[in-house]
Amino acid sequence: MQKISILFILPDLETGGAERIVTTIANHLPREKFEPKILLLRKEGGYLEFLKKDVEIIDIKTPRIRHSLKPILNEIRKRKPAIVFSGFGEINAYLALFIKFFPKTKFIARETNVVSQHVTRKEIKFFYNFYNNYNKIICQSDDMQNDLIENFKIKKEKLIKINNPVDFEFINEKLTISEKPESFKNDFKNVVAIGNLSSRKGFDNLLKVFSHLKNEKIQLHILGDGRDKELLHQMKNDLGLENVNFHGQQKNPYQFLKFADLFILSSRYEGFPNVLLEAGACGTYSLANNCAGGITEIIQPKINGEISKIENHQEFADKIISVVNKSHDKVAIKNSISSRFSKNFILKQYEDIFLSL
């Protein structure tokens, strides 16, 4: 059997959700059937060191997405892959217009967000007029799928829902070398939030919530970096939040999750949040904002977490107090995630799609 060549496309391999998924898929596809390659706009990011050596990396050295289309099309023309798998929203949109120039190649887009909420620029929205050119569009949640049908007129038969996989082996390996973070105070409850410091992740709301918890022995640890960093630091100072710590991007966030009393997802919207899955894989109970993006597909109430509206800051603060003062079954939390989102189960779905095309 001739190997199926798959070209994955991403901006980089920084430690984000899309990058984690593509790394996992590329690493674990059976080599007797598939030949994975990853095209990066720039060869950088924390997941590079976790990528298997036999996965070829193509670096087109193009820092800006808007300048990347021509070199991407040149690489597709030169390499003639059987399948192109684009894993990043903006690149997906641009590529849609040119798919028909490559009739022998099958194109898959993996959507990363609820598009109508995430894409605001008119020039990018224009390209979604051509989204039906894709052979398949992978959505991670019902919310994403319904959004594409209702707001972008995508044909239902083009869409397929595949949740994100959790690589328990990778996480457990990280947990074995994890020590309790020095910033965790023993006489405090330690709450962790992880994500890009941008409006989408709702950390501004989370800081307002913690302004109601100044008199409680509860610390918030925020992991991540992003364009709103200075704004959020200033907000912390303005609100006088001595109970909030910013830790920047962490190579091993699992040590924070492992020892946390609670994980909080404060996002305004999501695609299908890996970090919520990974918190569960670490046995950590979660409290998530009731937002679009598959939250209700992940949270099993009172088992692995709860859902509340973060815009009601006082109510959310009261919920945090309630949750951190209860004990939670770590084994049940892990089982809740592994039974539905284990790597082997999800990767089989990807493999079936590639073979069907």
C-alpha positions in Angstrom: 0.0 0.0 0.0 1.3 3.4 -1.0 1.7 5.8 1.9 -0.7 8.7 2.1 1.3 11.9 2.2 -0.3 14.5 4.5 0.8 18.2 4.7 -0.2 19.9 7.9 -0.2 23.7 7.9 0.3 25.9 11.0 1.8 29.3 11.7 4.2 27.8 14.3 4.4 25.2 17.0 3.9 27.4 20.0 2.2 25.8 23.0 -1.5 26.4 21.9 -4.4 24.1 21.3 -4.2 23.8 17.5 -0.5 23.2 17.7 -0.9 20.5 20.4 -3.5 18.7 18.3 -1.4 18.7 15.1 1.7 17.5 17.0 -0.3 14.7 18.5 -1.8 13.6 15.2 1.5 13.8 13.3 3.3 11.8 16.0 0.8 9.0 16.3 -0.4 8.3 12.7 0.7 4.8 11.7 3.8 5.1 9.5 2.9 2.1 7.4 -0.1 4.0 6.1 0.8 7.7 6.4 3.7 10.1 5.7 3.1 13.3 7.8 4.9 16.6 7.1 4.3 19.9 8.8 4.6 23.2 7.0 5.3 26.2 9.4 5.3 29.9 8.6 8.1 30.1 11.1 10.0 27.2 12.7 9.6 28.0 16.4 7.6 27.0 19.4 7.7 24.8 22.5 6.1 21.7 20.7 9.1 21.4 18.3 10.9 19.3 20.9 8.0 16.9 21.3 7.7 16.3 17.5 9.0 12.9 16.4 12.2 13.0 14.3 10.6 11.4 11.3 8.1 14.2 10.8 9.6 16.6 8.2 9.3 20.3 9.0 9.0 22.7 6.1 9.9 26.2 7.2 8.7 28.9 4.8 10.2 31.7 7.0 7.2 34.0 6.6 6.4 35.9 9.8 3.0 37.3 8.7 0.1 35.2 7.7 -1.1 37.6 5.0 2.3 37.1 3.2 2.2 33.3 3.5 -0.3 32.3 0.9 2.0 32.3 -2.2 4.8 30.3 -0.5 2.2 27.8 0.9 0.7 27.3 -2.6 4.2 26.9 -4.1 4.9 24.1 -1.6 1.6 22.3 -2.3 2.3 22.6 -6.1 5.9 21.3 -5.6 5.2 18.4 -3.1 1.8 17.3 -4.4 0.5 15.8 -1.1 -2.5 13.5 -1.2 -4.0 15.6 1.7 -3.6 19.1 2.9 -4.7 19.6 6.5 -4.9 23.3 7.4 -5.2 23.7 11.2 -5.5 27.5 11.7 -8.6 29.6 11.0 -7.0 32.5 9.0 -4.9 30.2 6.8 -8.0 28.0 6.3 -9.9 31.0 5.0 -7.3 32.2 2.6 -6.7 28.6 1.2 -10.4 28.1 0.5 -10.3 30.3 -2.6 -7.4 28.3 -4.2 -8.5 24.7 -3.6 -9.9 24.1 -7.0 -6.4 24.7 -8.5 -5.3 21.4 -7.0 -7.9 18.8 -8.2 -5.8 15.8 -7.2 -5.3 16.9 -3.6 -7.9 16.6 -0.9 -8.2 19.5 1.5 -9.3 19.4 5.1 -9.8 22.5 7.3 -9.8 22.1 11.1 -11.7 25.0 12.6 -10.4 26.3 15.9 -13.2 28.6 17.0 -16.8 29.6 16.7 -16.2 31.6 13.5 -18.9 34.2 13.8 -17.6 35.3 17.2 -13.9 35.0 16.4 -13.6 36.5 12.9 -14.4 40.2 12.8 -12.3 41.5 9.9 -14.4 41.8 6.7 -11.5 40.8 4.4 -11.1 37.5 6.1 -14.9 36.8 6.3 -15.0 37.2 2.5 -13.0 34.0 2.1 -15.6 32.0 4.0 -17.7 32.4 0.9 -15.4 29.7 -0.6 -15.4 27.4 2.5 -17.5 24.8 0.8 -14.5 24.1 -1.5 -13.0 22.0 1.3 -13.5 18.3 1.1 -14.1 18.1 4.8 -14.2 20.7 7.6 -13.5 19.4 11.1 -15.4 21.0 13.9 -14.6 20.2 17.5 -18.0 20.9 19.0 -21.7 21.2 18.1 -21.5 24.9 18.6 -18.8 25.3 15.9 -20.7 23.0 13.5 -24.0 24.8 13.9 -22.4 28.2 13.6 -20.9 27.3 10.2 -24.2 26.0 8.9 -26.3 28.9 10.1 -24.0 31.9 9.6 -21.8 30.7 6.6 -24.1 28.4 4.7 -21.7 25.5 4.9 -23.1 22.2 3.5 -23.8 19.8 6.3 -22.2 16.9 4.5 -18.9 18.8 4.4 -18.8 19.0 8.2 -17.6 16.4 10.7 -17.3 16.7 14.4 -14.2 15.4 16.1 -13.4 16.4 19.7 -9.9 17.1 20.7 -7.7 14.2 21.9 -6.0 14.1 25.3 -2.5 12.5 25.3 -2.6 10.9 28.8 0.9 9.3 28.3 2.4 12.7 27.6 0.6 14.4 30.5 1.5 11.6 33.0 5.1 11.8 32.0 5.1 15.5 32.8 3.2 14.9 36.1 5.9 12.5 37.3 8.5 15.3 37.2 6.2 17.9 38.6 6.8 19.4 42.0 4.4 21.8 43.8 5.1 25.3 42.5 6.9 27.5 44.9 4.3 30.3 44.5 1.5 28.0 45.9 0.9 28.9 49.5 0.1 26.0 51.8 -2.5 27.8 53.9 -4.3 29.1 50.7 -6.5 27.5 48.2 -4.7 27.7 44.8 -6.8 28.4 41.7 -5.2 28.2 38.2 -6.3 29.7 34.9 -4.4 29.2 31.6 -4.6 30.9 28.2 -3.5 33.6 25.9 -3.7 37.1 27.5 -6.4 38.4 25.1 -10.0 39.6 25.4 -11.3 36.3 24.2 -10.0 34.5 27.3 -11.9 36.8 29.7 -9.2 37.3 32.2 -10.5 40.9 32.8 -13.8 39.3 34.1 -11.8 36.9 36.2 -9.8 39.7 37.9 -13.1 41.4 38.7 -14.3 38.2 40.2 -11.2 38.0 42.4 -11.8 41.6 43.6 -14.7 40.0 45.6 -12.3 37.4 47.1 -9.7 39.7 48.7 -10.6 38.6 52.2 -10.5 34.9 51.3 -7.5 32.7 51.5 -7.7 32.0 47.8 -4.8 32.7 45.3 -5.2 33.0 41.5 -2.4 31.8 39.3 -2.7 32.9 35.6 -0.4 31.2 33.1 0.1 32.6 29.6 1.3 35.6 27.6 -0.3 37.9 25.0 -1.1 41.4 23.8 -3.3 42.3 26.8 -0.5 41.6 29.3 0.2 45.2 30.4 -3.5 46.0 30.5 -4.2 43.0 32.8 -1.2 43.8 35.0 -2.5 47.4 35.3 -6.0 46.2 36.1 -4.6 43.9 38.9 -2.8 46.9 40.4 -5.9 49.2 40.1 -8.0 46.6 41.8 -5.4 46.0 44.5 -5.3 42.2 43.9 -2.5 40.8 46.0 -4.2 37.4 45.6 -3.4 37.3 41.9 -0.2 36.0 40.3 0.9 36.2 36.7 3.4 33.5 35.7 3.8 34.0 32.0 4.0 31.0 29.6 5.0 27.8 31.3 6.9 24.9 29.7 5.2 22.5 32.1 1.8 23.9 33.0 0.8 20.5 34.3 2.6 21.0 37.6 0.3 23.9 38.3 -2.8 21.9 37.3 -1.7 18.9 39.4 -1.5 20.8 42.6 -4.4 23.2 42.0 -7.5 23.1 44.1 -9.5 24.4 41.1 -9.1 25.2 37.4 -11.1 28.1 36.0 -12.0 28.7 32.3 -13.1 32.3 32.0 -13.3 32.5 28.2 -15.9 34.6 26.3 -16.0 31.8 23.7 -13.9 28.7 22.8 -13.4 26.2 20.0 -13.1 23.1 22.2 -10.7 24.0 25.0 -7.8 21.6 25.3 -6.9 23.1 28.7 -10.2 22.1 30.2 -9.6 18.5 29.0 -6.0 18.6 30.3 -7.1 20.0 33.7 -9.4 16.9 33.9 -6.6 14.6 32.9 -4.6 16.0 35.8 -7.5 15.1 38.1 -8.4 18.8 38.7 -12.0 19.9 39.1 -13.0 22.8 36.8 -15.3 25.8 36.9 -16.1 27.1 33.5 -17.9 30.2 32.1 -21.1 29.3 30.3 -19.8 30.2 26.8 -20.0 28.8 23.3 -17.5 26.2 22.3 -18.3 22.7 23.6 -18.1 23.5 27.3 -21.3 21.5 28.0 -19.8 18.6 26.0 -16.8 18.4 28.4 -18.2 19.3 31.8 -20.1 16.5 33.5 -21.7 18.5 36.4 -20.5 17.6 39.9 -18.2 14.9 38.4 -15.4 16.8 36.6 -16.6 20.4 37.0 -19.4 23.0 37.0 -20.6 25.8 34.7 -21.5 29.3 35.8 -21.8 32.8 34.3 -18.7 34.8 35.0 -20.3 38.1 34.1 -22.1 37.9 37.4 -18.9 38.5 39.3 -20.2 38.1 42.8 -22.1 34.9 42.0 -19.0 33.4 40.3 -16.9 34.4 43.3 -19.3 32.7 45.7 -19.2 29.6 43.4 -15.4 29.5 43.7 -15.6 29.6 47.5 -18.1 26.8 47.5 -16.1 24.6 45.1 -12.6 25.0 46.7 -14.0 24.0 50.1 -15.3 20.7 48.9 -13.3 17.6 48.2 -13.4 16.1 44.6 -12.7 12.6 43.4 -9.5 12.9 41.3 -9.9 9.4 39.8 -13.5 10.1 38.8 -12.4 13.4 37.2 -9.7 11.6 35.2 -12.0 8.8 34.1 -14.6 11.4 33.0 -12.0 12.7 30.5 -10.3 9.4 29.5 -13.6 7.6 28.7 -14.6 10.2 26.1 -11.5 12.0 24.9 -8.6 9.6 25.0 -6.0 9.9 22.3 -6.5 6.5 20.7 -10.2 7.0 20.4 -10.0 10.4 18.7 -6.9 9.6 16.5 -8.8 6.6 15.1 -11.5 9.1 13.9 -8.8 11.2 12.1 -7.3 8.1 10.6 -10.7 7.0 9.2 -11.2 10.4 7.6 -7.8 10.4 5.9 -8.4 6.9 4.6 -11.9 7.7 3.3 -10.6 10.7 1.3 
